[in-house]
Amino acid sequence: MKKFFAVVLLTGFLFTFLAAQPKTITILHTNDMHASFIPHEAFWVKESPKPLVGGFNELSFAVDSLRKVKSNSLLVDAGDVMTGNPVTEYEYKGAQGGVLFEMMNRVGYEAWTPGNHDFDISQNNLRNLIAIAKFPVVSANLVKASVGFPVNNKEYTIIEKNGVRIGIIGIITEGLYNLVNQTNLVDIKILPAIATTQKYIDELTPKTDLIIALTHQGVDDDSVLAANLKGLNVIIGGHSHTRLKKPKNVNGVLIAQAGSNCENLGILDLTVENHIVTKSWGVLLPLNYTSERPKTDLSKLIDSVTQNIDKEYSEVIATLKSDWTRGDGEMGVGNFIADAQREAVHADVAFMNNHGIRKNVTAGQLTKRDLFEVLPFRNVLVTFQLSGKQIKDLVRNYIQKHASIQTSGIICTWKRNAGGEIEFASLMINGKSINDNTSYIAVASDYLVGEGKRYLSVDISNPSFLQQTVFAAVEKKARTEKIIDSKIENRIQEIK
């Protein structure tokens, strides 16, 4: 009997000893791919023609190659798969943009957390996208205000690699309501990121050897998260499009992020021992395009989808005489978009949020694809009433706070008096001096109206939602003008 117990004790000791031995895994990660399933120009390269980078075919080749030499690899994505390419307009298995998730299945993703742009079409469409996914979708602080989880998500998942039990907790930005059309967020509640993550760390600690937060909130908020948690090992993040060439270390937590638009694959090698990362090495692998790749089921699917999109979106709809370039202040492209909205509904004034303009376009032919990539959101036009006094307050706020909007129908000159206060030298609406008591018709996107207090500093009441989209209004104006020469006109200008 003593011999039997000795054997049992020895076996238990050996099991504990072996379980505690250092083990290695590799985390492969992407974020903010924004429907970039095909290669695009590396805009930061000065040479011409610019080389191509990215796309799911290059991603798949890199992942497959790494898995051959790093067999204990885990592939995850930190959100914002949607918005940025016309592929999101095409239905696949009941979901618009669904083919992107079919491609992710074929690449071999193993976990995903939603980002704000994955809500751009609708909650229901996101549920349909997730139904296509063959990988778990985690987002612990994304819940229904009533009960349960809104988009078939769950708090976390546990995946084992090389004997390492990996707990993956999903977290979405607490600022979701400031980023998404609020009609797409009905009955959704966002729980505090720090408290929620700690809750599930505590739950997962006895069940796992390594805990990862897969987040879509930005590298700054990731750093705050890391600084306030106990028991977390790694954050794989998204949302801020940050290219962390090497992981950050905050409070002993490694933070990694791979930029955006499927341009890089993040690689993070970890040695894990007794619930602690004892060694780590991280790098970004550029996904440079190579034309000579063997055909695969994935590449055939990509080619088929690309051909369908090209049939419709390669059409030239106008010619740009000058570049459409985004910036912080007034932009030529912003003026054109705001004017198109105002003209579409015969409004007095129009507004466009700067961050809704998503791409620069160089002078030359403007295709429907170019315009879609400038305005990839499905925002509809909304009309509402503003008094002359409200418009004055709006313009004053624009000057004081450098509000991130473009305007149409407003021409203003202003200066500061001896006390530093703003005085209007002239404020015209459609060529006529503004009247405080006159009611003016305004138009903006449904997103901007939902964030009216933040962007316009006024309360918007009784908005009227139209069927026409911002994209349709701008496309119509572009096709009508044919030759576009958008200029900065100093519509709100300081004078001395």
C-alpha positions, 0 to 999 in steps of 0.5 A: 500500500505504501508503494502504491501511495508513493507512485501516486504522489510521484505521478502527481508531482510529475504532472504538476512539474510538467504542467509548470514547465515553460510553454510557447505559443504565438499570437497572430493578430489583425485589427481594423481591416475595414473590408480591405480584402484586396491589395491597395496602394501603399500611400506612404511610399514616395515612389511611383507607381506605388507598390501594392500592400494587403488583402486577404490573399497575402494575409492567408499566405502569411498565416499559412507560412507562419503556422508551418514553423509556429504550429502553436499559433492563435489567429485573432482579430480586434474588430472593424472588419466592415466599412471601407469597400463596396464589398459590404454592399453585397449580400452573402448568406443573408448578410451584407458584407458576409463574404468577408466573414467567409474569407476569415473562415478560410484564413482560419481565424479563431476569435474575434471581437466586434468594433464600432464599424461592424454596426454600421449597417444594422444590429441585425446585419451584424448578427447575420455576419456572426452567423457566418463566422466559424470562430467565437465572437467575444465582447463582454461589455456589449450587452442588451439593456434588457438581458443577455447579449445583443449580437450572438456574442459571449463574454469570453472563450477558452482555447488551448494551444500547446497545453496552454489554456488561453482565456480571451475576453472581448471588450468594445469601446465605451464611446460606442454611442458617439461612434455609431448611428444611434438607431443601430444601437437600440437596446444596447448597453456598454458596461465599464471596461475595467470592472467588466474585464476584471470580473472575467479575469477573476472568473478565468484565472483558475480555468486558464494559464494565460488571459488575453483581452481582445479589445476595440477601444484604442491604444490609449484606453488599452493602456489605462485598462492595463494599468488598472487590472490584476491578472491580465497578461496580454491586450490585442487591440484595435480602433486607433489604427496604431502600428505598434512595431513592438508591443508596449508593456504597461503594468506587466501587460503586453499591448499589441496592435497592427495598424489597419487595412490589412497592411500588417500581420502582428506576430507575438511570441510568448513563453508562459510559465505559472500564469506569467509571460516570462519571455516575449517577442513581437513584430509587425509583418508587412503584407506586401503584395506578390502577384505570383501566388498559387491559386486557392479556394480563397483566391478564387473567391476573392477574384469572383467578388472583385469581378462583380464589384468592378462591373458596377464600381469601376465606372467613371462618374466625374473628373477631379481638377484638383485633389480631394484632400482631408484636413482639420479645417475647411476642405474642398471635398468637404465643401462639395459634400456639404453643398450636395446635401444642401442642394439635394433637399433645397435646404438653407444650410448643410453640415458634414462631419469631417471624420465621415470623409474617409479617403483622399482622392487625387486629381483625375478620373473619379470612379464610383468606387473612389466615391464609395471609399470617400463615403462608405457609410449608409447615412441618410439625409435628415432635415431639421429647423434652426433659428438664426440665433441657433446658427449664430451660436453654432458658428461661434462654437465652430470658431471657438472649438474648431468644430470638426464639421464642413458647412454649406450655405453659410458665409461668415467673416468675424474678428475678435474685439479688444476683450478677445470675444468673437464679433461677426462682421458679416453672417450671410445665409444664401447671400442674405443677412441672417435674421435671429428670428427666421427659421432656416431649413438645415440638412445633415446625415442621420449620424451627425444629427444623432450627435448634434449637441457634440458637433453643432452645439445645438439641440435638434428637435423634430428631425425628418429622416429622408430615404435618400443617402448622403452617398446618393446625393453626392453621386448625383452632384458629381455626375451632373457637374462631370468636371469638379473643381472643389476649392477651399473658399474660406466660408467662415473667415477671420478678418483683422 
